[in-house]
Amino acid sequence: MTVGARREGGMDHTPRGWFAIGMEGVSKPGNAGALLRTAHAFGAAFLFAVGDSPGVAATRATDTSDATRHVPFYRWPDPGSLVLPRLCRLVGVELTEEAIPLPSFHHPLQAAYVFGPERGSLSPAMLARCDWVVRIPTRFALNLAVAGAIVMYDRLMALGRFAPRPVSPTAAPEPPPSHRHGRPRFRRGTPPLLAADEGEGGGGGGVA
């Protein structure tokens, strides 16, 4: 069964912004491959690994989508070498006392989420690089790919274009609001719109 279709009834559910998924010090190829496949399914802009991690060939047993053949994949030897695009904010996913519970986190439009190793944590150097650290409010740590799927689903729900949930299970879902185009935005120095286009007179509404 196909899950996560981007269009339904003509409505595009693609979230605003973009995101990347990364891992630090992951040792198990199966876990790494499952995370890469999940990120590919959710539409990650790029993938990355920091420090020791399985080779791409080793992850293909679980990465059945061949994510690294369709999505850019980068490696860095340590957190200090990590380079992200301008405006991209780094979000660590870790069980720490200071971490923000995921349901209370406001996802930035451009974000790179990084996950730590199995039976371990993100390194102090990586945590120092993070703009925020979030935690999934569970009783104990989750499998790497499961944790990644939860974070990506939460982002999709926060930034995707979906109709609101109905008030009860028996109520029919409301249709999503129709898209509204804002006023055109012009670069600096472009003459303003005519007064007629501002509703102050009749006639055409062209640009002077």
N, CA, C and O of each residue as an XYZ file, in Angstrom:
832
protein
N       0.846     -1.189      0.000
C       0.000      0.000      0.000
C       0.882      1.240      0.000
O       1.859      1.312      0.746
N       0.547      2.197     -0.820
C       1.306      3.437     -0.875
C       0.842      4.372      0.236
O      -0.355      4.607      0.401
N       1.792      4.899      0.990
C       1.479      5.784      2.102
C       2.114      7.143      1.836
O       3.210      7.226      1.282
N       1.423      8.203      2.231
C       2.031      9.526      2.190
C       1.963     10.210      0.841
O       2.863     10.978      0.503
N       0.915      9.955      0.052
C       0.781     10.634     -1.225
C       0.740     12.139     -1.002
O       0.120     12.616     -0.050
N       1.400     12.885     -1.881
C       1.495     14.326     -1.699
C       0.230     15.046     -2.138
O      -0.043     16.152     -1.671
N      -0.541     14.444     -3.020
C      -1.760     15.112     -3.469
C      -2.968     14.248     -3.151
O      -2.939     13.027     -3.311
N      -4.027     14.901     -2.701
C      -5.262     14.208     -2.382
C      -6.406     15.134     -2.733
O      -6.564     16.199     -2.134
N      -7.208     14.724     -3.710
C      -8.308     15.587     -4.121
C      -7.842     16.903     -4.691
O      -8.539     17.910     -4.566
N      -6.648     16.921     -5.331
C      -6.138     18.133     -5.921
C      -5.390     19.030     -4.953
O      -4.865     20.068     -5.355
N      -5.330     18.642     -3.663
C      -4.666     19.483     -2.662
C      -3.228     19.015     -2.469
O      -2.977     17.828     -2.263
N      -2.293     19.946     -2.536
C      -0.889     19.639     -2.327
C      -0.575     19.763     -0.840
O      -0.739     20.833     -0.254
N      -0.116     18.650     -0.221
C       0.170     18.641      1.204
C       1.638     18.924      1.506
O       2.048     18.847      2.663
N       2.426     19.244      0.503
C       3.849     19.478      0.728
C       4.041     20.567      1.778
O       3.503     21.664      1.632
N       4.800     20.280      2.832
C       4.986     21.293      3.880
C       5.785     22.485      3.374
O       6.499     22.397      2.375
N       5.652     23.579      4.070
C       6.466     24.754      3.779
C       7.910     24.487      4.189
O       8.170     23.643      5.046
N       8.830     25.195      3.586
C      10.236     25.049      3.941
C      10.834     23.738      3.470
O      10.303     23.090      2.567
N      11.952     23.346      4.091
C      12.604     22.085      3.766
C      13.374     21.607      4.992
O      13.590     22.368      5.936
N      13.785     20.339      4.970
C      14.509     19.793      6.107
C      15.527     18.766      5.641
O      15.448     18.245      4.528
N      16.483     18.487      6.516
C      17.492     17.458      6.277
C      17.519     16.519      7.477
O      17.111     16.886      8.579
N      18.001     15.314      7.247
C      18.099     14.313      8.307
C      19.538     13.808      8.379
O      20.136     13.456      7.363
N      20.086     13.778      9.597
C      21.453     13.315      9.772
C      21.595     12.418     10.980
O      20.681     12.302     11.797
N      22.760     11.780     11.088
C      23.036     10.883     12.207
C      24.500     11.026     12.605
O      25.359     11.326     11.776
N      24.762     10.808     13.871
C      26.119     10.880     14.385
C      26.485      9.568     15.071
O      25.811      9.134     16.005
N      27.548      8.949     14.602
C      28.072      7.769     15.273
C      27.190      6.546     15.244
O      27.336      5.682     16.109
N      26.284      6.425     14.297
C      25.413      5.247     14.201
C      26.247      4.049     13.748
O      27.067      4.170     12.837
N      26.039      2.900     14.378
C      26.882      1.738     14.096
C      26.186      0.630     13.319
O      26.856     -0.165     12.660
N      24.866      0.555     13.377
C      24.152     -0.560     12.760
C      23.644     -0.173     11.369
O      22.838      0.748     11.241
N      24.110     -0.869     10.329
C      23.671     -0.536      8.966
C      22.164     -0.624      8.781
O      21.588      0.166      8.033
N      21.517     -1.575      9.452
C      20.074     -1.715      9.307
C      19.326     -0.503      9.805
O      18.380     -0.045      9.165
N      19.742      0.022     10.943
C      19.107      1.217     11.487
C      19.369      2.438     10.606
O      18.465      3.231     10.340
N      20.603      2.576     10.163
C      20.949      3.705      9.302
C      20.156      3.665      8.001
O      19.622      4.685      7.564
N      20.078      2.493      7.387
C      19.345      2.370      6.136
C      17.864      2.668      6.293
O      17.259      3.305      5.430
N      17.277      2.208      7.396
C      15.855      2.475      7.636
C      15.606      3.965      7.829
O      14.590      4.490      7.372
N      16.535      4.655      8.508
C      16.383      6.108      8.683
C      16.484      6.826      7.342
O      15.695      7.729      7.064
N      17.448      6.433      6.506
C      17.598      7.063      5.195
C      16.348      6.852      4.341
O      15.877      7.777      3.680
N      15.820      5.641      4.360
C      14.617      5.341      3.567
C      13.431      6.174      4.047
O      12.673      6.708      3.238
N      13.275      6.282      5.378
C      12.173      7.062      5.934
C      12.310      8.529      5.565
O      11.325      9.178      5.213
N      13.533      9.057      5.643
C      13.762     10.451      5.275
C      13.434     10.691      3.806
O      12.855     11.718      3.453
N      13.805      9.745      2.956
C      13.483      9.844      1.528
C      11.968      9.889      1.337
O      11.460     10.681      0.544
N      11.252      9.039      2.066
C       9.799      8.986      1.932
C       9.138     10.296      2.356
O       8.143     10.708      1.759
N       9.679     10.946      3.375
C       9.100     12.195      3.870
C       9.581     13.417      3.090
O       9.131     14.532      3.356
N      10.490     13.225      2.129
C      10.895     14.327      1.272
C      12.050     15.163      1.785
O      12.077     16.374      1.568
N      13.017     14.535      2.469
C      14.177     15.277      2.963
C      14.932     15.918      1.811
O      15.040     15.343      0.728
N      15.459     17.127      2.057
C      16.219     17.841      1.031
C      17.619     17.255      0.863
O      18.146     17.210     -0.248
N      18.220     16.806      1.967
C      19.501     16.108      1.894
C      19.694     15.282      3.155
O      18.982     15.461      4.143
N      20.660     14.379      3.113
C      20.973     13.465      4.202
C      22.430     13.651      4.579
O      23.236     14.071      3.748
N      22.784     13.342      5.833
C      24.186     13.487      6.206
C      24.538     12.566      7.367
O      23.671     12.115      8.116
N      25.823     12.302      7.493
C      26.359     11.499      8.592
C      27.585     12.204      9.146
O      28.370     12.785      8.396
N      27.745     12.152     10.456
C      28.877     12.768     11.128
C      29.599     11.698     11.942
O      28.972     10.941     12.683
N      30.920     11.642     11.798
C      31.690     10.632     12.518
C      31.553      9.265     11.883
O      31.192      9.147     10.712
N      31.841      8.235     12.659
C      31.757      6.862     12.157
C      30.309      6.505     11.862
O      29.422      6.758     12.678
N      30.077      5.930     10.721
C      28.743      5.473     10.341
C      28.893      4.427      9.247
O      29.919      4.395      8.567
N      27.888      3.564      9.063
C      27.984      2.530      8.035
C      28.130      3.127      6.640
O      27.606      4.206      6.366
N      28.834      2.433      5.765
C      28.929      2.849      4.380
C      27.592      2.720      3.682
O      26.733      1.945      4.101
N      27.425      3.471      2.629
C      26.152      3.465      1.906
C      25.799      2.072      1.421
O      24.639      1.668      1.504
N      26.770      1.331      0.917
C      26.484     -0.013      0.409
C      25.910     -0.909      1.494
O      25.051     -1.748      1.222
N      26.384     -0.734      2.725
C      25.924     -1.583      3.824
C      24.493     -1.284      4.240
O      23.843     -2.127      4.859
N      23.988     -0.098      3.910
C      22.640      0.286      4.344
C      21.557     -0.165      3.365
O      20.367     -0.038      3.656
N      21.953     -0.679      2.227
C      20.950     -0.926      1.185
C      20.034     -2.103      1.489
O      19.005     -2.258      0.832
N      20.377     -2.930      2.460
C      19.475     -4.031      2.821
C      18.160     -3.502      3.383
O      17.105     -4.098      3.161
N      18.215     -2.393      4.104
C      16.994     -1.796      4.657
C      16.582     -0.531      3.922
O      15.411     -0.154      3.962
N      17.520      0.133      3.252
C      17.171      1.311      2.450
C      16.773      0.834      1.064
O      17.518      0.996      0.097
N      15.600      0.249      0.983
C      15.143     -0.337     -0.269
C      14.746      0.719     -1.302
O      14.483      0.383     -2.457
N      14.702      1.985     -0.900
C      14.387      3.054     -1.854
C      15.636      3.629     -2.504
O      15.541      4.490     -3.378
N      16.835      3.147     -2.072
C      18.099      3.704     -2.570
C      18.117      5.219     -2.404
O      18.353      5.965     -3.355
N      17.862      5.655     -1.172
C      17.717      7.084     -0.901
C      18.911      7.895     -1.361
O      18.744      8.983     -1.910
N      20.126      7.379     -1.145
C      21.315      8.164     -1.469
C      21.546      8.290     -2.972
O      22.430      9.034     -3.397
N      20.773      7.581     -3.777
C      20.850      7.762     -5.230
C      19.869      8.818     -5.719
O      19.900      9.215     -6.884
N      19.006      9.266     -4.830
C      17.982     10.238     -5.212
C      18.067     11.531     -4.401
O      17.566     12.572     -4.826
N      18.702     11.456     -3.238
C      18.801     12.608     -2.338
C      20.285     12.836     -2.025
O      20.989     11.867     -1.740
N      20.783     14.066     -2.067
C      22.191     14.315     -1.735
C      22.549     13.780     -0.347
O      21.783     13.928      0.606
N      23.725     13.156     -0.250
C      24.200     12.581      1.011
C      25.618     13.080      1.274
O      26.496     12.973      0.418
N      25.830     13.631      2.482
C      27.122     14.212      2.835
C      27.683     13.535      4.080
O      26.940     13.062      4.941
N      29.019     13.501      4.155
C      29.702     12.969      5.339
C      30.649     14.026      5.883
O      31.310     14.736      5.126
N      30.705     14.120      7.211
C      31.681     14.974      7.866
C      32.361     14.167      8.975
O      31.706     13.361      9.636
N      33.637     14.366      9.184
C      34.359     13.549     10.175
C      33.996     13.873     11.617
O      34.114     13.009     12.486
N      33.556     15.102     11.891
C      33.259     15.501     13.270
C      32.297     16.680     13.252
O      32.110     17.304     12.207
N      31.680     17.000     14.398
C      30.712     18.103     14.427
C      31.295     19.437     14.005
O      30.589     20.261     13.423
N      32.578     19.670     14.288
C      33.182     20.931     13.901
C      33.278     21.119     12.403
O      33.382     22.249     11.926
N      33.244     20.018     11.645
C      33.340     20.094     10.185
C      31.974     20.243      9.513
O      31.887     20.511      8.314
N      30.925     20.067     10.289
C      29.573     20.114      9.740
C      29.276     21.488      9.146
O      29.428     22.509      9.818
N      28.855     21.507      7.897
C      28.512     22.748      7.197
C      27.072     22.641      6.709
O      26.711     21.687      6.020
N      26.259     23.618      7.067
C      24.857     23.618      6.679
C      24.553     24.847      5.831
O      25.265     25.847      5.918
N      23.507     24.786      5.014
C      23.138     25.945      4.202
C      22.773     27.146      5.069
O      22.415     27.000      6.237
N      22.869     28.319      4.483
C      22.491     29.550      5.176
C      21.035     29.471      5.642
O      20.167     28.986      4.917
N      20.790     29.939      6.826
C      19.479     29.987      7.482
C      19.020     28.633      8.014
O      17.982     28.555      8.672
N      19.767     27.568      7.744
C      19.385     26.248      8.243
C      19.735     26.151      9.721
O      20.854     26.479     10.115
N      18.798     25.707     10.536
C      19.008     25.566     11.969
C      19.183     24.087     12.312
O      18.471     23.229     11.792
N      20.130     23.808     13.185
C      20.429     22.428     13.575
C      19.610     22.055     14.809
O      19.643     22.750     15.825
N      18.879     20.951     14.705
C      18.009     20.482     15.786
C      18.464     19.095     16.211
O      18.373     18.149     15.428
N      18.947     18.961     17.424
C      19.325     17.660     17.950
C      18.115     16.949     18.529
O      17.232     17.582     19.109
N      18.076     15.634     18.370
C      16.992     14.827     18.947
C      17.633     13.932     19.996
O      18.356     12.989     19.671
N      17.357     14.242     21.261
C      18.066     13.562     22.340
C      17.251     13.628     23.623
O      16.493     14.573     23.838
N      17.411     12.619     24.473
C      16.737     12.594     25.767
C      17.604     13.301     26.800
O      18.433     12.671     27.457
N      17.414     14.590     26.940
C      18.114     15.366     27.955
C      17.099     16.131     28.793
O      15.962     16.336     28.368
N      17.509     16.545     29.970
C      16.606     17.262     30.863
C      16.155     18.589     30.264
O      15.019     19.016     30.468
N      17.051     19.237     29.526
C      16.748     20.561     28.993
C      16.029     20.517     27.641
O      15.589     21.551     27.140
N      15.911     19.328     27.052
C      15.326     19.218     25.714
C      13.857     19.640     25.718
O      13.140     19.432     26.698
N      13.426     20.229     24.616
C      12.033     20.647     24.450
C      11.196     19.433     24.040
O      11.570     18.737     23.096
N      10.085     19.156     24.713
C       9.218     18.063     24.261
C       8.750     18.316     22.828
O       8.316     19.421     22.501
N       8.835     17.318     21.995
C       8.517     17.484     20.580
C       7.140     18.094     20.341
O       7.029     18.952     19.465
N       6.066     17.705     21.071
C       4.760     18.318     20.805
C       4.720     19.820     21.066
O       3.812     20.504     20.592
N       5.698     20.346     21.818
C       5.731     21.773     22.126
C       6.742     22.537     21.275
O       6.940     23.736     21.475
N       7.378     21.858     20.336
C       8.447     22.477     19.551
C       7.894     23.123     18.291
O       7.073     22.535     17.586
N       8.355     24.345     18.013
C       7.972     25.049     16.784
C       9.055     24.780     15.738
O      10.154     25.326     15.834
N       8.758     23.951     14.749
C       9.746     23.583     13.746
C      10.133     24.789     12.893
O       9.254     25.475     12.371
N      11.428     25.061     12.740
C      11.847     26.138     11.826
C      11.619     25.720     10.381
O      11.598     24.529     10.072
N      11.449     26.696      9.496
C      11.194     26.375      8.095
C      12.357     25.630      7.457
O      12.142     24.714      6.663
N      13.585     26.009      7.792
C      14.770     25.316      7.268
C      15.476     24.662      8.454
O      16.004     25.356      9.323
N      15.486     23.345      8.491
C      16.032     22.649      9.652
C      16.778     21.392      9.240
O      16.422     20.724      8.269
N      17.826     21.085     10.004
C      18.538     19.814      9.872
C      18.416     19.107     11.211
O      18.854     19.637     12.232
N      17.830     17.922     11.220
C      17.633     17.147     12.439
C      18.727     16.086     12.516
O      18.976     15.373     11.544
N      19.378     15.984     13.672
C      20.459     15.018     13.815
C      20.141     14.078     14.972
O      19.703     14.508     16.039
N      20.368     12.788     14.740
C      20.069     11.738     15.704
C      21.368     11.070     16.144
O      22.308     10.938     15.359
N      21.409     10.652     17.405
C      22.604     10.040     17.959
C      22.663      8.541     17.748
O      21.762      7.966     17.137
N      23.712      7.898     18.245
C      23.929      6.466     18.025
C      23.036      5.590     18.899
O      22.456      6.049     19.883
N      22.941      4.318     18.515
C      22.244      3.334     19.329
C      22.993      3.177     20.665
O      24.223      3.159     20.701
N      22.243      3.066     21.730
C      22.817      2.877     23.070
C      23.833      3.966     23.407
O      24.824      3.723     24.096
N      23.567      5.152     22.911
C      24.464      6.276     23.169
C      23.718      7.577     23.002
O      22.491      7.594     22.896
N      24.461      8.665     22.980
C      23.864      9.995     22.883
C      24.642     10.831     21.881
O      25.753     10.478     21.486
N      24.051     11.927     21.484
C      24.784     12.901     20.688
C      25.980     13.384     21.499
O      25.883     13.564     22.713
N      27.087     13.590     20.835
C      28.295     14.018     21.523
C      28.129     15.433     22.080
O      27.329     16.209     21.559
N      28.883     15.778     23.142
C      28.828     17.153     23.650
C      29.141     18.191     22.573
O      28.553     19.273     22.557
N      30.063     17.859     21.679
C      30.399     18.795     20.604
C      29.216     19.006     19.668
O      28.985     20.124     19.206
N      28.464     17.947     19.385
C      27.290     18.084     18.523
C      26.190     18.862     19.234
O      25.554     19.731     18.638
N      25.966     18.551     20.512
C      24.937     19.276     21.262
C      25.258     20.768     21.322
O      24.357     21.607     21.302
N      26.542     21.087     21.397
C      26.940     22.499     21.427
C      26.652     23.190     20.107
O      26.449     24.404     20.077
N      26.631     22.431     19.010
C      26.348     23.012     17.692
C      24.855     23.238     17.473
O      24.467     24.036     16.619
N      24.013     22.538     18.242
C      22.575     22.564     17.986
C      21.955     23.892     18.425
O      22.295     24.437     19.475
N      21.049     24.392     17.607
C      20.269     25.562     17.985
C      19.197     25.192     18.995
O      18.881     25.977     19.889
N      18.640     24.001     18.853
C      17.672     23.462     19.805
C      17.911     21.971     19.944
O      18.460     21.325     19.052
N      17.484     21.432     21.091
C      17.459     19.985     21.305
C      16.028     19.625     21.692
O      15.446     20.244     22.583
N      15.473     18.636     21.030
C      14.112     18.193     21.326
C      14.139     16.733     21.762
O      15.074     15.994     21.453
N      13.119     16.342     22.469
C      13.007     14.948     22.894
C      11.603     14.445     22.610
O      10.626     15.188     22.705
N      11.523     13.186     22.267
C      10.229     12.533     22.080
C       9.783     12.036     23.448
O      10.508     11.258     24.069
N       8.630     12.448     23.939
C       8.228     12.110     25.313
C       7.787     10.655     25.462
O       6.596     10.364     25.566
N       8.757      9.753     25.472
C       8.491      8.332     25.682
C       9.170      7.873     26.969
O       9.979      8.607     27.536
N       8.853      6.673     27.431
C       9.407      6.161     28.687
C      10.866      5.763     28.549
O      11.621      5.786     29.522
N      11.258      5.398     27.334
C      12.656      5.033     27.086
C      12.972      5.293     25.628
O      12.084      5.599     24.831
N      14.249      5.167     25.284
C      14.706      5.504     23.935
C      14.057      4.604     22.887
O      13.749      3.442     23.149
N      13.858      5.164     21.700
C      13.248      4.447     20.589
C      14.301      4.033     19.572
O      15.428      4.530     19.576
N      13.906      3.111     18.703
C      14.736      2.746     17.565
C      14.996      3.981     16.715
O      14.142      4.861     16.604
N      16.187      4.041     16.112
C      16.611      5.214     15.348
C      15.600      5.602     14.273
O      15.181      6.758     14.203
N      15.215      4.658     13.450
C      14.295      4.967     12.352
C      12.913      5.352     12.869
O      12.248      6.208     12.284
N      12.478      4.728     13.960
C      11.180      5.076     14.544
C      11.206      6.510     15.062
O      10.273      7.278     14.830
N      12.285      6.865     15.766
C      12.418      8.232     16.266
C      12.423      9.225     15.111
O      11.778     10.271     15.185
N      13.150      8.901     14.046
C      13.179      9.780     12.888
C      11.809      9.950     12.267
O      11.426     11.058     11.892
N      11.063      8.851     12.155
C       9.728      8.925     11.558
C       8.803      9.804     12.391
O       8.006     10.563     11.839
N       8.902      9.709     13.704
C       8.040     10.516     14.573
C       8.356     11.997     14.405
O       7.442     12.816     14.302
N       9.624     12.346     14.377
C      10.009     13.753     14.216
C       9.550     14.283     12.860
O       9.023     15.392     12.772
N       9.749     13.493     11.805
C       9.344     13.953     10.474
C       7.830     14.048     10.340
O       7.322     14.949      9.673
N       7.108     13.127     10.968
C       5.648     13.201     10.930
C       5.159     14.432     11.691
O       4.230     15.111     11.251
N       5.786     14.717     12.832
C       5.398     15.895     13.600
C       5.634     17.162     12.790
O       4.817     18.083     12.823
N       6.740     17.213     12.067
C       7.011     18.370     11.211
C       5.959     18.473     10.103
O       5.478     19.564      9.799
N       5.611     17.344      9.511
C       4.602     17.333      8.454
C       3.274     17.857      8.969
O       2.606     18.631      8.281
N       2.879     17.447     10.173
C       1.615     17.897     10.735
C       1.660     19.391     11.085
O       0.652     20.090     10.986
N       2.845     19.871     11.495
C       2.970     21.272     11.894
C       3.021     22.209     10.696
O       2.468     23.308     10.748
N       3.679     21.789      9.618
C       3.921     22.691      8.493
C       3.212     22.289      7.205
O       3.249     23.029      6.223
N       2.570     21.131      7.198
C       1.872     20.683      5.997
C       0.554     21.409      5.797
O       0.037     22.053      6.710
N       0.027     21.298      4.605
C      -1.227     21.961      4.260
C      -2.359     20.936      4.352
O      -2.734     20.314      3.359
N      -2.887     20.777      5.543
C      -3.950     19.805      5.771
C      -5.180     20.497      6.336
O      -5.084     21.544      6.976
N      -6.338     19.894      6.089
C      -7.562     20.379      6.712
C      -7.504     20.100      8.208
O      -6.871     19.124      8.613
N      -8.143     20.923      9.049
C      -8.152     20.659     10.489
C      -8.887     19.367     10.810
O      -9.778     18.947     10.073
N      -8.507     18.746     11.913
C      -9.200     17.524     12.339
C     -10.645     17.852     12.711
O     -10.914     18.941     13.219
N     -11.583     16.925     12.465
C     -12.969     17.155     12.895
C     -13.063     17.133     14.418
O     -12.176     16.614     15.095
N     -14.142     17.697     14.948
C     -14.290     17.815     16.399
C     -14.587     16.474     17.062
O     -14.425     16.347     18.276
N     -15.015     15.471     16.299
C     -15.289     14.152     16.858
C     -15.010     13.102     15.792
O     -14.986     13.431     14.606
N     -14.797     11.837     16.183
C     -14.519     10.797     15.192
C     -15.631     10.589     14.181
O     -15.376     10.130     13.067
N     -16.870     10.922     14.556
C     -17.997     10.697     13.639
C     -18.245     11.879     12.708
O     -19.019     11.765     11.757
N     -17.604     13.000     12.968
C     -17.805     14.178     12.121
C     -16.989     14.050     10.844
O     -15.909     13.459     10.838
N     -17.514     14.606      9.772
C     -16.801     14.576      8.496
C     -15.678     15.610      8.511
O     -15.868     16.715      9.017
N     -14.511     15.267      7.963
C     -13.413     16.251      7.915
C     -13.803     17.462      7.084
O     -14.468     17.340      6.056
N     -13.380     18.626      7.542
C     -13.632     19.837      6.775
C     -12.650     19.916      5.621
O     -11.502     19.494      5.757
N     -13.087     20.453      4.480
C     -12.138     20.617      3.367
C     -11.099     21.654      3.727
O     -11.391     22.593      4.467
N      -9.888     21.498      3.215
C      -8.859     22.508      3.506
C      -9.244     23.844      2.900
O      -9.927     23.888      1.876
N      -8.815     24.931      3.519
C      -9.140     26.253      2.950
C      -8.488     26.435      1.594
O      -7.384     25.946      1.353
N      -9.178     27.142      0.710
C      -8.632     27.389     -0.618
C      -7.432     28.314     -0.517
O      -7.361     29.175      0.360
N      -6.493     28.121     -1.430
C      -5.284     28.941     -1.412
C      -5.604     30.370     -1.810
O      -6.356     30.612     -2.755
N      -5.018     31.325     -1.073
C      -5.231     32.735     -1.375
C      -3.901     33.356     -1.754
O      -2.922     33.261     -1.015
N      -3.879     33.987     -2.905
C      -2.673     34.657     -3.368
C      -2.583     36.039     -2.729
O      -3.551     36.800     -2.747
N      -1.444     36.356     -2.175
C      -1.239     37.678     -1.613
C      -0.952     38.694     -2.697
O      -0.866     38.365     -3.881
N      -0.807     39.930     -2.269
C      -0.476     40.988     -3.221
C       0.896     40.722     -3.819
O       1.751     40.146     -3.145
N       1.131     41.118     -5.045
C       2.458     40.937     -5.650
C       3.515     41.713     -4.901
O       3.259     42.816     -4.418
N       4.697     41.146     -4.802
C       5.812     41.804     -4.139
C       6.831     42.218     -5.183
O       7.257     41.404     -6.002
N       7.219     43.478     -5.154
C       8.137     44.013     -6.142
C       9.479     44.310     -5.499
O       9.574     44.618     -4.311
N      10.499     44.208     -6.314
C      11.810     44.558     -5.816
C      11.900     46.066     -5.574
O      11.144     46.851     -6.146
N      12.837     46.443     -4.721
C      13.005     47.845     -4.381
C      13.282     48.672     -5.643
O      14.079     48.279     -6.496
N      12.620     49.805     -5.743
C      12.808     50.686     -6.886
C      11.727     50.545     -7.934
O      11.647     51.367     -8.846
N      10.881     49.508     -7.827
C       9.796     49.348     -8.787
C       8.673     50.311     -8.437
O       8.316     50.406     -7.263
N       8.099     51.032     -9.395
C       7.025     51.989     -9.094
C       5.853     51.304     -8.417
O       5.573     50.144     -8.722
N       5.150     51.980     -7.502
C       4.006     51.385     -6.808
C       2.828     51.185     -7.745
O       2.807     51.699     -8.863
N       1.841     50.422     -7.262
C       0.630     50.196     -8.040
C      -0.144     51.497     -8.191
O      -0.035     52.395     -7.356
N      -0.931     51.593     -9.266
C      -1.785     52.759     -9.465
C      -2.834     52.838     -8.376
O      -3.211     51.827     -7.784
N      -3.305     54.054     -8.116
C      -4.343     54.230     -7.103
C      -5.575     53.429     -7.419
O      -6.263     52.972     -6.506
N      -5.882     53.240     -8.720
C      -7.063     52.473     -9.106
C      -6.979     51.059     -8.587
O      -8.000     50.474     -8.227
N      -5.774     50.488     -8.539
C      -5.613     49.122     -8.059
C      -5.734     49.045     -6.550
O      -5.918     47.962     -5.996
N      -5.631     50.201     -5.871
C      -5.767     50.246     -4.424
C      -7.222     50.426     -4.008
O      -7.526     50.539     -2.821
N      -8.127     50.453     -5.001
C      -9.530     50.623     -4.677
C      -9.954     52.071     -4.515
O     -11.017     52.347     -3.959
N      -9.124     53.014     -5.001
C      -9.420     54.429     -4.837
C     -10.009     55.048     -6.105
O     -10.222     56.260     -6.143
N     -10.271     54.271     -7.119
C     -10.828     54.818     -8.335
C     -11.163     53.693     -9.290
O     -10.884     52.527     -9.014
N     -11.771     54.050    -10.431
C     -12.136     53.019    -11.391
C     -11.053     52.832    -12.416
O      -9.956     53.379    -12.297
N     -11.374     52.044    -13.437
C     -10.433     51.834    -14.534
C      -9.513     50.673    -14.290
O      -9.724     49.871    -13.380
N      -8.473     50.589    -15.125
C      -7.589     49.454    -15.073
C      -6.684     49.507    -13.865
O      -6.559     50.544    -13.214
N      -6.048     48.375    -13.563
C      -5.180     48.270    -12.392
C      -3.793     47.879    -12.793
O      -3.211     46.991    -12.170
N      -3.224     48.503    -13.815
C      -1.903     48.133    -14.253
C      -0.825     48.719    -13.374
O      -1.117     49.400    -12.391
N       0.426     48.455    -13.725
C       1.563     48.973    -12.994
C       2.112     50.166    -13.742
O       2.317     50.097    -14.953
N       2.358     51.276    -13.030
C       2.852     52.481    -13.673
C       4.255     52.268    -14.194
O       4.844     53.181    -14.773
